[in-house]
Amino acid sequence: MDKAEQDALKKAAGVEAAKLIENGMIAGLGTGSTVRFLVDELGRRVQEEGLEFTGVTTSRRTQEQAEGYGIKIVDIDAVDHIDVTIDGADEVDRNFNGIKGGGAALLWEKIVATNSNRIVWIVDESKVVETIGKFPLPVEVIPFGAGHVIKRFEERGYKPVLRKDAEGKEVRTDENNYVVDLHLDMIEHPEDLAEDLINTVGVVEHGLFLNMVDTVIVGNPNGPRVMTNSNK
Ligand code: 5RP
């Protein structure tokens, strides 16, 4: 699938998901290129249809884009609940276990998701996989002592790589932390791995989102298809 085809599927999933937002809702807005299409469509609905809702964003990037359309964005602590959060994902399997954080927003994404009544992911067909792990697993790490955390990951065979930008500078998250990507290839026991990562001192959060999502809208050449998680 080339980039133009993939973008068309991402857009189709984003436009479909935008239909879930109704007047008066509090909506979590995720991060990434698929979510950009979602926010474009919500912006269109706000401007052309008079849709009124309140958003909580998972990154400053999404906040800027949404506010550019006149969408009302508030701090997560200003709301007592979030009706639905719509976000992208890097991989998802049939058990609704996923990897997120390709856009370095995993910490805010997990906080927003944890406080949402319903979680919807929008992906293109290439992200639905048999076993997660081909996409490097992002882990958000405190900069102080990050070298030791990376050494510990190496000892455990996790193949860690500190994420850097095009200029070779460490990528910083919205909380000013580093991202370490684990090149695991295949994650056969995601619960055990999640437990191990979160118990490593210096790790703030990891990109394993295990059985959290309720609905996945998959952009497909024949039209968006919906995967519903009945085990949550
Ligand atoms: C950001 C994320 C994104 O949702 C994920 O990386 C998917 O991004 P895209 O829609 O650009 O493929 O988790 O931290």
Residues whose N, C-alpha, C, O or C-beta is under 5 A from the ligand:
A	BS01	5RP	T31 G32 S33 T34 V35 D87 G88 A89 D90 K100 G101 G102 G103 A104 A105 L106
